[in-house]
Amino acid sequence: MSRKYYVCTGCALLCDDIEVETDNDVVTTVHAACRKGVARMKGCSNPMECTVGGEKADIDSAISMAATILRDAKNPLIFGHGNSSSEAQKKSIGLAKKIGAYIDDTSSFCQGPIIEAILQDKLKTCTLDDIRHKADVIIFWGADPSNSHPRHLSRYSYFPRGQERQRGWEEDRTAITIDIRRSETADICGDTRFYQIPMGGDAEFMEALVSALSNKVPKTSFDFDKKRILELGNVLKKAKFGVICVGLGLVYSLEQLEPLFTLMNKLNEVSSFHLMPMVGQYNMRGFNQNLFVETGYINRLKFNAETGETEHGNNYSVVEVLRDMSVDAALIIGSDPLSSLPLSIARYLAEIPLITIDPCNNLTATRSTVTIPCALGGVESGGTAVRMDGVEIELKKIIETNNPSDEEILTRITEAM
Ligand code: SF4
């Protein structure tokens, strides 16, 4: 009997080698996934209920009330999307267009600028499979995949043998960590390959590295051994297939991407380097790509319901539209902004009519006027998603549920408008 493999939606690595045992539509055992993946595949410990005004409701009433809220709103916001299938994301974009909504996702305050630069061909990238087969120098910059993407090192970036890396990590790969603290990934890379920089020192360290790559003496305003920067420059120059895995630590530290562009240009003059965004939520990149195809932008925009045109910019990010209180209702899909946004902004969000679509209960759901439980993506519903490297992956349904998929819920709300 052939073995059946599923895709884990615990993070944007979308590991596709997962085996699952089930009993009466309950996932009982998960093989090959990391602990984070097992927890995801086993489902919500606290599932969300279907409610209207805090009282249990049937799905028809919840959908009807959600449509009423969105219809009555002058400036609705649709937010979330990172934990939704691409099919649901496209429905959400269609709904935003129809009602003239603001639409955004968490990338507007994390990996968005990097993904945008990749989609605009401003940064050279590669696939995870390229990394497994070819990468000989891998830099984890402000990233700790041992915790954020637990199988990154074992499946792709460090431990596996690859077609051009037959001798694996012992002889064929050099892994380097640049971070403000010694992470678990830094421990794996070892003392000589860990470069500890001060908080906010990333841009300056990049400039120093560009100097080293240009055979000049590197300078930093903070105390750092110049010889170590020169040594690092020599390792990078010799790379046949280098990769910088960009984590949130680096994204949050850079006020603009110019230092990263300069470093990547210099690296590609002297060797060959690629960039991999360490995307967290399993289909955040999918949302960015789907919106980009539709509008030319990856996030932070508002549709005009009459013309279908968009306005885009920082003023349209979820943070800004909530800060200036221009939103009067919000539809939240697979996200918990009340837990993740600053309190001053979250407080306003909690005061307006909220609709939450999610398989699991969360803080935002507890403050929502309407909650609609959906099937858990990749477990109770299928579809497609986009891995952190831009590769589309098919998600397979494993077990049955009474909850509709988020795509079906969004279709029904759109039809009810
Ligand atoms: S690394 Fe990510 S996708 Fe892979 S098993 Fe763990 S949580 Fe799932």
Residues whose N, C-alpha, C, O or C-beta is under 5 A from the ligand:
A	BS01	SF4	C8 G10 C11 L13 L14 C15 A33 C34 K36 G37 H149 P150 R151
